[in-house]
Amino acid sequence: MTTPDEVLARAEALRNRLPSSFRDEIVQSLYAEAEQIARRAVKTPENRQYDLDQRIDRLVTAPVSGLLIMLLLLTVVIWLTVSGANVISDLLFTLLFGFGDWARALFVAWGVPWWITGFVWDGVYRSLAWVVSVMLPPMAIFFPAFTLLEDLGYLPRVAFNLDWLFKKAGAHGKQSLTMMMGFGCNAAGVIATRVIDSPRERLVAILTNNFVPCNGRFPTLIMLATVFVAAGFGGAAASLIAASAVVAVVLIGVAFTFLMSWVLSKTVLRGEASAFTLELPPYRRPNVLRILYTSLIDRTIFVLWRAMLTAAPAGAVIWLLANISFGDGSLAIAIARWLDGFGRLLGLDGAILLAYIIAIPANEIVVPTMMMIYTNAGMMVEAPGSDSAIRSLLVDQQGWTLLTAINLMLFSLLHNPCGTTIITIFKETRSYKWAAMSVVITLGTAFIVTFLTATLARLAGWP
Amino acid sequence: MTRPTTDLCATCPAHARLEQMGIKMDRYDRVVALAGNPNTGKSTLFNALTGLKQHTGNWPGKTVTRAEGGYQFNGVKYKLVDLPGAYSLLSTSQDEEVARDFLLFGQPDCTIVVTDATALERNLNLVLQVLEITDKVVVAVNLIDEARRKGIDVDTRTLSRDLGVPAVPIVARSGEGIITLLATVADVIEGRIATHPRRVEGTPAFQQAIQELTPLIEQLAPGIPNARWLAIRLLEGDARVQRAIRSGELADILARQRTTADRLSGTMAVMGRQ
């Protein structure tokens, strides 16, 4: 019977008998053989003309024009998303809330006990209606646009353009690929880090992936940008301003990705960026049917379904919290009041923080949860049925300012990963420590940044 | 190489004898692996054969775990395993390791190495490495349409002769050549096509060392399919293979790859939606 050690010792002895260059010889003969076989089997045209792909690449991957085109594409995609989503969102609001009111009235007419009517229509249904009307439209536009760029072959070009920045941050250039997958879903972005071979750089990519807003968070950003930042502008200008605000938030997220990668590479994950090769594949004609299937069925419906699954119980929880008496009000009011001091410090309020806590399983339901808390806890008289109604209610009844909106956008961008992503990080790293770190890093950043902006704004005497 | 008996005429309507079976794989007769460099169209071919909707993207690194699906061809049920792309079998990133472990220890009945006709030379490096591991290989020369457009002509006959395994031109996106590919895979599995894979020979001293080491590894892990390749890796001092041998991991990997529901399949539900 042979033991492992004997086999290893034998291999060692045999290796020592071979000339020291034999390894290189094997690799060289492999390459030589590949070349020889290819030369015999492949006929390449003598004068390969300068093809269209190369001409496009010269423009798309040049230092200045490459970055400008990237920014332009990002803005166009987000502008399409923002302007298209607003129209559909309003329509869905009207339809779904109209149906809810009608069904609720029916329940009342039938004499169904108030708590069943409240639980079903004011809790669960309203929360679902919110999630669908806020989330579905932006996703149904963003995902096809993103998938189109992916199919075309644009993603590796972005990686090429951003490589020098990642290298400066001590991170792997392929992190831009995983970052881009993060725009779709951070959990998918974390899984995509498997393409990075160095464990150190892979961890950097995992821990910073959450700094790009996923599709669950885009609707929050879009709503806040539309309702607050772009308020006061009319027509086309409004959607352009709103889109610019969202682009700015995305760029801040990318900046934090670099900053945090750099910090990690200088501290706990010390090391140099490693070299790698990345192919720039030819541009290919996208397959429209496949794009529609992938983006609408697999991505949009999947994310929406997940959001609905978490929104329904969240709606139920909020309704219960709002209807269980505690002290002189409800439990929801008590918790919101208790969190209020800390919330104000960050330029937010207690209800917003409570919404974030309830929404930990899925970030996408933060805004609906927040609105539910305001309405159900009696803080808001009626459920807003459109974007403009949201604005007037939040400003008039809750004292929201532009600072609240901006800090909420920043908080939404920087705060902890959703439950699914945290679990994915644990699965990928097999370490409680790094899963916990991902929460600490992001939440810490969110607290510090929002505290700083709130304090600076107050010092400047702004709102 | 002998001539395939299941010769098919070009006028044969595509998918005539192909039945896509999606994920219905409770019973299958053969296992076929899809390997190849990144972004050569493995997942596109996988979707065309199984009818599944594995995400594809025009960038290297899109697939990071293995996906499994099924198809039926001429009455035989095949399980098809889509592997992440890899440039070589020597590297260390996790996606490439998935591919390497399956080829080494998953014991597929046949491996289709998907290559990019417009960059064949680079792709051949991996083909030659796969040929070191297994005899049962069919090379699919994909993206033949793109090559044609660029005026590149690939002579698959010469290629087959030089490699010692069949090479079939295909266009995975349109389905061109797929029936021929499947017939060839069936012929290789059933032994109707005998393959004589081209192997890097090296010096006589190197040859002798391999011959001495291979039986020892076979004793250590009975039933291991690629003792020769592991011997080469050991001679080269591959730390990962050394570790696998010392820790008894080899036996573990063998056992793990044999069960279809291994750790990776568990994450498939999430993975389908990247």
Chai-1 contact restraints between the chains, C-beta under 6 A:
chainA,res_idxA,chainB,res_idxB,connection_type,confidence,min_distance_angstrom,max_distance_angstrom,comment,restraint_id
A,T2,B,L216,contact,1.0,0.0,6.0,A-B,restraint_1
A,T2,B,Q219,contact,1.0,0.0,6.0,A-B,restraint_2
A,T2,B,L220,contact,1.0,0.0,6.0,A-B,restraint_3
A,P4,B,I245,contact,1.0,0.0,6.0,A-B,restraint_4
A,P4,B,R246,contact,1.0,0.0,6.0,A-B,restraint_5
A,V7,B,L216,contact,1.0,0.0,6.0,A-B,restraint_6
A,V7,B,L220,contact,1.0,0.0,6.0,A-B,restraint_7
A,A11,B,L213,contact,1.0,0.0,6.0,A-B,restraint_8
A,A11,B,L234,contact,1.0,0.0,6.0,A-B,restraint_9
A,L14,B,A209,contact,1.0,0.0,6.0,A-B,restraint_10
A,R15,B,L235,contact,1.0,0.0,6.0,A-B,restraint_11
A,L18,B,A205,contact,1.0,0.0,6.0,A-B,restraint_12
A,F22,B,F206,contact,1.0,0.0,6.0,A-B,restraint_13
A,R23,B,E236,contact,1.0,0.0,6.0,A-B,restraint_14
A,S29,B,V200,contact,1.0,0.0,6.0,A-B,restraint_15
A,L30,B,L128,contact,1.0,0.0,6.0,A-B,restraint_16
A,L30,B,V200,contact,1.0,0.0,6.0,A-B,restraint_17
A,A34,B,E121,contact,1.0,0.0,6.0,A-B,restraint_18
A,A34,B,L124,contact,1.0,0.0,6.0,A-B,restraint_19
A,A34,B,N125,contact,1.0,0.0,6.0,A-B,restraint_20
A,E35,B,E121,contact,1.0,0.0,6.0,A-B,restraint_21
A,I37,B,L124,contact,1.0,0.0,6.0,A-B,restraint_22
A,I37,B,D162,contact,1.0,0.0,6.0,A-B,restraint_23
A,A38,B,L120,contact,1.0,0.0,6.0,A-B,restraint_24
A,A38,B,E121,contact,1.0,0.0,6.0,A-B,restraint_25
A,A38,B,L124,contact,1.0,0.0,6.0,A-B,restraint_26
A,R40,B,T158,contact,1.0,0.0,6.0,A-B,restraint_27
A,A41,B,V154,contact,1.0,0.0,6.0,A-B,restraint_28
A,A41,B,D155,contact,1.0,0.0,6.0,A-B,restraint_29
A,A41,B,T158,contact,1.0,0.0,6.0,A-B,restraint_30
A,A41,B,L159,contact,1.0,0.0,6.0,A-B,restraint_31
A,V42,B,L120,contact,1.0,0.0,6.0,A-B,restraint_32
A,V42,B,V154,contact,1.0,0.0,6.0,A-B,restraint_33
A,K43,B,D153,contact,1.0,0.0,6.0,A-B,restraint_34
A,T44,B,I152,contact,1.0,0.0,6.0,A-B,restraint_35
A,P45,B,G151,contact,1.0,0.0,6.0,A-B,restraint_36
A,E150,B,G57,contact,1.0,0.0,6.0,A-B,restraint_37
A,D151,B,N58,contact,1.0,0.0,6.0,A-B,restraint_38
A,G153,B,N58,contact,1.0,0.0,6.0,A-B,restraint_39
A,L155,B,W59,contact,1.0,0.0,6.0,A-B,restraint_40
A,P156,B,W59,contact,1.0,0.0,6.0,A-B,restraint_41
A,A188,B,Q274,contact,1.0,0.0,6.0,A-B,restraint_42
A,R194,B,V64,contact,1.0,0.0,6.0,A-B,restraint_43
A,R194,B,Q94,contact,1.0,0.0,6.0,A-B,restraint_44
A,R194,B,D95,contact,1.0,0.0,6.0,A-B,restraint_45
A,V195,B,G61,contact,1.0,0.0,6.0,A-B,restraint_46
A,V195,B,D95,contact,1.0,0.0,6.0,A-B,restraint_47
A,D197,B,T92,contact,1.0,0.0,6.0,A-B,restraint_48
A,D197,B,S93,contact,1.0,0.0,6.0,A-B,restraint_49
A,E279,B,P60,contact,1.0,0.0,6.0,A-B,restraint_50
A,P281,B,N39,contact,1.0,0.0,6.0,A-B,restraint_51
A,P281,B,N58,contact,1.0,0.0,6.0,A-B,restraint_52
A,R284,B,N58,contact,1.0,0.0,6.0,A-B,restraint_53
A,T294,B,H55,contact,1.0,0.0,6.0,A-B,restraint_54
A,D298,B,R273,contact,1.0,0.0,6.0,A-B,restraint_55
A,F302,B,R273,contact,1.0,0.0,6.0,A-B,restraint_56
